[in-house]
Amino acid sequence: MAAPQPAMMLPRELTHNNIALESKPTAKIHYTFAAGNKSKEEPHRLVVFLNGLMTDKSTWLPVMAGIIRSHRDKGFPCLLAYDRYGQGLTEDRDPQDKGKDRGRGHDVADTVRDLHQLITQIWLDQFGKTAELRLVLVANSVGCAIARLYVEYYPGSVEALLLLDPMIANSKFDWFPDPDSRDFDSSELPPDVTADVLREQRTKFANFFAPDVINKEGLDRRNLAELLPYSDKPRLAPTHGYDPMVTVVEHDPERFALESLQVGANVHRTLELNS
């Protein structure tokens, strides 16, 4: 049965539904899909939107709506956004987590395999085949790590990546100087930053973003640095004879510092501007 639509005006082309993966039939994933309107050619391109940790697919709906409205006459590609297990409108938890400690079940590799299964099932249901499928992955935060690992696990399937404010997968989020280290030099600090401010910010960042912190959806990130140890490897495999296009967009530091207040991270403005 179709899930209720969000309480916002959306184009008629966007449909909302639930699906159970063949590999995990006891749980359902909520997704939003638009079939595209390039009727004169074989449908082949799918843009997939990948959520961060603290957001769900509702953040992508205005983007999807904008694409449809601005390209309805010229034609737009197929669009897909979804909520991972335990996220947004996907109320079911990952069946793989059953019997495991909270937050210590599925990891990013499992999420990538689930995403591939999800794409395959939806595409087969819509068009009956996957041979012509070409993917564009648009991702934010940890979604960028999912996108990068997807390209590695399924080489040749992704023709473009748009990575918005990607997380540093091989980092422990220990970015700010340690005021208790031997080589710390307080003279290098900005005027409004003290050693105590640094200690506070390091603690807040660790409590929010460190790989061992348990998140609402139960995505275990402790092995992420092992899954993606390099920022520039492996080389992306060509898709249909062309190298994939990669675009990376960093966050606006002023806006990030302000928005962090909304989620309780309370990032110090000067530290964010200089990070």
Disulfide bonds with the S-S distance in Angstrom:
none
